[in-house]
Amino acid sequence: MELKEIAQELVNGCRAGAGKVRENLDKLYAEDAVSVEAADMGGQGRETHGIKAIHGKHDWWENAMEEHATEISGPFYFGDDQFSAVFKVDATDKQSGDRFQMEEIGVYHVKDGKIVREEFHYAVEAP
């Protein structure tokens, strides 16, 4: 697949919901893809390596958070091997009951027709 096809498929899948997001992980990502967060979420570390581990990261989010609304803008292109999307999420932490809104930028790197790296940029409190 070409960059723009991958980008549009990813964004459309995110808009469609969790089932399509999972399908797109297997369809659009390289087996050895890397996912990087701006902060350690849930004690998993900042980096997740491999498609199975990225599925696990999605499992954690779905089990820990209740999403009320998600808005996605993009895709936005950078050269012939990167794109990004902006995610606005309204969610509740199931354990604490705290509701929050967050905005993040997902930056995706593509090689040989697959996403090989994703990075999520968002505001984090200084240590």
C-alpha positions as CSV (number, residue, x, y, z in Angstrom):
1,M,0.0,0.0,0.0
2,E,1.1,3.6,-0.6
3,L,1.5,6.1,2.2
4,K,-1.7,8.0,1.5
5,E,-3.7,4.7,1.4
6,I,-2.2,3.6,4.7
7,A,-2.8,6.9,6.3
8,Q,-6.5,7.2,5.2
9,E,-7.2,3.6,6.2
10,L,-5.7,4.2,9.7
11,V,-7.7,7.4,10.2
12,N,-10.9,5.8,8.9
13,G,-10.4,2.8,11.1
14,C,-9.9,5.0,14.2
15,R,-13.1,6.8,13.4
16,A,-15.0,3.5,13.0
17,G,-14.1,2.2,16.5
18,A,-12.1,-0.5,18.4
19,G,-13.0,-3.4,16.1
20,K,-11.6,-1.7,13.0
21,V,-8.6,-0.4,14.9
22,R,-7.6,-4.0,15.8
23,E,-8.2,-5.1,12.3
24,N,-5.9,-2.3,11.0
25,L,-3.2,-3.2,13.5
26,D,-2.8,-6.6,11.7
27,K,-3.4,-5.1,8.2
28,L,-1.3,-1.9,8.3
29,Y,1.5,-2.6,10.8
30,A,4.8,-4.4,10.4
31,E,5.3,-7.4,12.6
32,D,8.2,-5.7,14.4
33,A,6.5,-2.2,14.6
34,V,7.4,0.0,17.6
35,S,4.9,2.2,19.5
36,V,6.3,5.0,21.6
37,E,4.4,7.0,24.2
38,A,5.4,10.5,25.6
39,A,5.0,9.0,29.1
40,D,4.8,5.6,30.7
41,M,1.2,4.6,30.7
42,G,0.0,2.0,33.2
43,G,3.6,0.9,34.1
44,Q,4.2,-0.6,30.7
45,G,7.2,1.6,29.8
46,R,7.3,4.1,27.0
47,E,8.2,1.7,24.2
48,T,6.2,-1.3,22.9
49,H,7.9,-3.6,20.4
50,G,6.1,-6.0,18.1
51,I,2.5,-6.2,16.8
52,K,1.4,-8.6,19.6
53,A,2.7,-6.2,22.3
54,I,0.9,-3.3,20.6
55,H,-2.3,-5.4,20.7
56,G,-1.6,-5.8,24.4
57,K,-1.3,-2.0,24.8
58,H,-4.7,-1.6,23.1
59,D,-6.1,-4.2,25.5
60,W,-4.8,-2.3,28.5
61,W,-6.4,1.0,27.2
62,E,-9.8,-0.7,26.5
63,N,-9.8,-2.4,29.9
64,A,-8.6,0.7,31.9
65,M,-10.6,3.5,30.2
66,E,-14.1,4.2,29.1
67,E,-14.2,6.4,26.0
68,H,-17.1,8.8,25.8
69,A,-16.1,10.5,22.6
70,T,-13.1,10.6,20.2
71,E,-12.5,13.0,17.4
72,I,-9.8,12.5,14.8
73,S,-8.3,15.1,12.4
74,G,-6.0,14.2,9.5
75,P,-4.2,12.6,8.1
76,F,-1.4,15.1,7.6
77,Y,1.6,14.2,5.5
78,F,5.3,14.7,5.9
79,G,7.5,13.6,3.0
80,D,6.9,10.2,1.4
81,D,7.3,8.1,4.6
82,Q,5.4,9.8,7.5
83,F,2.0,11.1,8.4
84,S,0.2,12.2,11.5
85,A,-3.2,12.5,13.0
86,V,-4.7,14.5,15.9
87,F,-6.8,12.6,18.5
88,K,-9.1,14.4,21.0
89,V,-10.4,12.0,23.6
90,D,-13.0,12.3,26.3
91,A,-12.6,9.3,28.7
92,T,-13.0,8.1,32.2
93,D,-10.4,6.1,34.1
94,K,-12.4,3.0,35.2
95,Q,-10.4,2.5,38.4
96,S,-10.4,6.0,39.8
97,G,-13.6,7.2,38.1
98,D,-11.8,10.4,37.0
99,R,-13.0,11.8,33.7
100,F,-10.5,13.6,31.6
101,Q,-10.0,15.1,28.1
102,M,-6.8,14.7,26.2
103,E,-5.3,15.7,22.9
104,E,-2.5,13.9,21.2
105,I,-0.7,13.8,17.9
106,G,0.1,10.4,16.5
107,V,3.1,10.4,14.2
108,Y,3.4,7.3,11.9
109,H,6.5,6.2,10.0
110,V,6.0,3.9,7.0
111,K,8.5,1.6,5.3
112,D,7.9,-1.0,2.6
113,G,4.1,-0.4,2.7
114,K,3.7,-0.9,6.5
115,I,3.7,1.2,9.6
116,V,7.0,0.5,11.3
117,R,6.8,3.1,14.1
118,E,4.2,5.2,15.8
119,E,4.9,8.0,18.3
120,F,2.3,9.7,20.5
121,H,3.0,13.3,21.5
122,Y,0.9,14.9,24.2
123,A,1.2,17.1,27.3
124,V,2.8,15.4,30.3
125,E,3.6,16.8,33.7
126,A,7.3,17.4,34.4
127,P,8.7,14.8,36.8
